[in-house]
Amino acid sequence: MNELYNNLTAYGRCCPTKLMIYDPRDFIQWTEENFTYVKYNPRKDINRYGLSITSLDGGLSGNPDLDSLPEYNRENNTKLTERDFATPTPVYEYPDLKAILDPIKTHVCRSHVLRIDPGGYFPPHRDFRRDVFDSFRLLIPLENMNPPRHSFIIEDKIVHWEEGAMYFVDTARMHYLFNASFEPSYMIVINAILNKTTVDYVISNLRYM
């Protein structure tokens, strides 16, 4: 499986694709008008909120979709993994998002819209530990994601995004982010199961190929 992951990282740590949400602000407005964002990892007092694109049951409660899985599993004697959160919610049905995800629909798990309110942050971390590479991250920055208002750092590099574009991001590298503005930041986080189908899909849609 590591070899498949290396096939992606060979192209870089943050790679834009040709796949787009063409009007990110319309998508954000649609989500805010039709759904309720809920606390992301409610155990932490940080200004972060989420809206599930896929969930355990197709619902939008965020429980346990947006919780810390290790902590939830310990408290509830469960063994949930990212792959268990594979049922599309109504958010999935937004046309541009659906067009991006439908070709790999059966390989998408635990995905969500993330809203980082002013002062919200993620501390330095890695999304993968030891040699467990069974999924990878695709990000779609939507609004207020660029410096100086918002900083997303991978190792020692600040990322400059094209909002609305889907990126492969090597989140096995240390990364962190902070919203230093007075407005919320929005992005989509897609977890894709690591296999030949998903890797081929991303590589075939990379820009500058």
Secondary structure, 3 states (H helix, E strand, C coil): CHHHHHHHHCCCCEEEEEEECCCHHHHHHHHHHHCCCEECCCCCCCCEEEEECEECCCCCCCCCCCCCHHHHHHHHCCCCCHHHCCEECHHHHCHHHHHHHHHHHHHEEEEEEEEECCCCEEEEECCCCCCCCCEEEEEEEEECCCCCCEEEEECCEECCCCCCEEEEECCCCCEEEEECCCCCEEEEEEEEECCHHHHHHHHHCECCC
